[in-house]
Each structure stands twice: as C-alpha cells, then as structure tokens.
Amino acid sequence: MAVLETPRLILRPFSEEDIDLLAELMANRDFMRFSLGVFSREQTAAFLKKILDWNSAGLPSLFAVIVRENSKLIGYCGFFHQEVDGTNEIEIAYRLHSDYWGRGLATEAARSVRDHAFRDLKLSRVISLIHPDNRASRRVAEKNAMKVEKKTTHRGFPTLVFAITREPWLTTGAAG
Ligand SMILES: CC(C)(COP(=O)(O)OP(=O)(O)OC[C@H]1O[C@@H](n2cnc3c(N)ncnc32)[C@H](O)[C@@H]1OP(=O)(O)O)[C@@H](O)C(=O)NCCC(=O)NCCS
C-alpha cells in the first residue's frame, strides 16, 4: 500500500500498533460525529482488523493521517468499501481530531486520496456518503470536485451520495 504525502500531512497504512491511538480517537464524540456513536476498544479493534485485512488483500483501504509538524496520528482518510442501494462502491471517508478542524487538512487529505484513486489505482469512480446536516463534510466533498448524485437512506440515516468519476477528474485539470 502506498504512502501519500501532502504539504502538511503523511497518509500511511495503518498497523496493529495504532490500536491505542485509534481507540482513543474513536472513543471521542467529536471525532465520531455523524456516525452510530463512539466505539469501544473492542469495536475499534474489529474496525482496525477490517482495515488491515483490506491492506493485506491489496484492496483500497483507509490511511492513517499523520501531521508532519508533530508526527501525531490525528485520524483517518482513505477508502472504505460500501454497499449503496445494492451496488458495491468505494467511498472516500475522513475523520480528524477536532483540535485539527478548520485548517483545510481534511480537504488536503481527501484530494490526495482522490488523486491516488484515479492516478494510481485507476478506479473508475469514488463516492462520499454524507449526512445532509454535515456541512463541513459536504464542503470537503465539494472541494474534492464531487457532485451530489442522489439522496438515499444508508444504514437508516438520510444520506447524500456525492460522486466523481474518472473522466471529469481527467478533463477538469484536477489531475494536475
Ligand atoms: C468533516 C471533517 C473531516 C472536516 O475536517 P476539516 O479539516 O475541518 O475540514 P477543512 O478545514 O478541510 O474544510 C472544511 C470546510 O467546511 C467548512 N466548515 C467547517 N465546519 C463547518 C460548519 N460547522 N458549517 C459549515 N461549514 C463548515 C470550512 O469552512 C471549510 O470550507 P471552506 O474552505 O470553504 O471555508 C471534520 O469536521 C470531522 O472530522 N468531523 C467529524 C467526522 C465527520 O463528520 N466525518 C465525515 C463523515 S461523512
């Protein structure tokens, strides 16, 4: 699995040693906003195992987000396998520690993941699943050149399906 570098971040594969830091993040209400709620250590371990299984199978997966300046793990950004209305999709997902919100870091991470999807993994399409009230996340998706494709119900929640396909990414210069 690749390591992605942006001006302020390093996105690297997760490892088993990340369990303590990830469990701390996933026990935090702000970090887990717009989800089913905070995770116990056991739930986080199961989540991490799923990520590590995707990594070893060579499938698109989540990256650990590390701040270059202080080497801290502040969240995740990357690919998550979803089923939406009966179709298998690859989502770009992101969550960051609230101390780091509002600095453009999620946008920076999500763009590099999107570019990796099309440039390196040659994916044809990626989506983001976002609760309509999650304005920060909607903004990140918009700045990632994604467009709302439809509204659906996902795991019982009203959900906007944002999507971008390879062609507009190639032609709008997002590739640069
Ligand atoms: C969503 C999240 C990752 C955004 O992280 P971030 O690093 O603060 O995002 P950025 O700074 O890159 O950009 C956020 C954009 O949303 C805007 N924004 C931030 N908070 C907002 C709010 N409460 N209402 C409206 N817009 C908001 C910012 O102004 C910025 O847009 P701009 O550049 O046009 O000003 C972060 O808020 C988070 O981890 N939230 C909890 C988990 C979550 O909701 N994840 C997404 C699930 S779909």
The ligand as an ORCA input file, in Angstrom:
! r2SCAN-3c Opt
* xyz 0 1
  C     -15.579     16.685      8.307
  C     -14.169     16.975      8.826
  C     -13.259     15.821      8.470
  C     -13.682     18.271      8.172
  O     -12.341     18.481      8.591
  P     -11.591     19.878      8.448
  O     -10.127     19.598      8.364
  O     -12.063     20.815      9.478
  O     -12.096     20.361      7.016
  P     -11.437     21.509      6.126
  O     -10.823     22.524      7.032
  O     -10.588     20.872      5.075
  O     -12.655     22.125      5.331
  C     -13.887     22.204      5.874
  C     -14.760     23.110      5.026
  O     -16.018     23.084      5.636
  C     -16.289     24.345      6.226
  N     -16.829     24.093      7.551
  C     -16.204     23.624      8.630
  N     -17.055     23.500      9.654
  C     -18.261     23.920      9.184
  C     -19.550     24.035      9.749
  N     -19.789     23.671     11.013
  N     -20.550     24.516      8.969
  C     -20.320     24.859      7.682
  N     -19.109     24.757      7.086
  C     -18.111     24.303      7.834
  C     -14.968     25.064      6.295
  O     -15.177     26.472      6.308
  C     -14.296     24.557      5.034
  O     -14.815     25.178      3.878
  P     -14.129     26.482      3.211
  O     -12.732     26.109      2.858
  O     -14.983     26.784      2.034
  O     -14.152     27.568      4.248
  C     -14.164     17.175     10.353
  O     -15.083     18.170     10.669
  C     -14.513     15.914     11.112
  O     -13.664     15.046     11.366
  N     -15.800     15.792     11.527
  C     -16.275     14.629     12.290
  C     -16.313     13.373     11.443
  C     -17.104     13.544     10.182
  O     -18.161     14.165     10.134
  N     -16.571     12.939      9.104
  C     -17.233     12.927      7.824
  C     -18.275     11.885      7.821
  S     -19.132     11.880      6.237
*
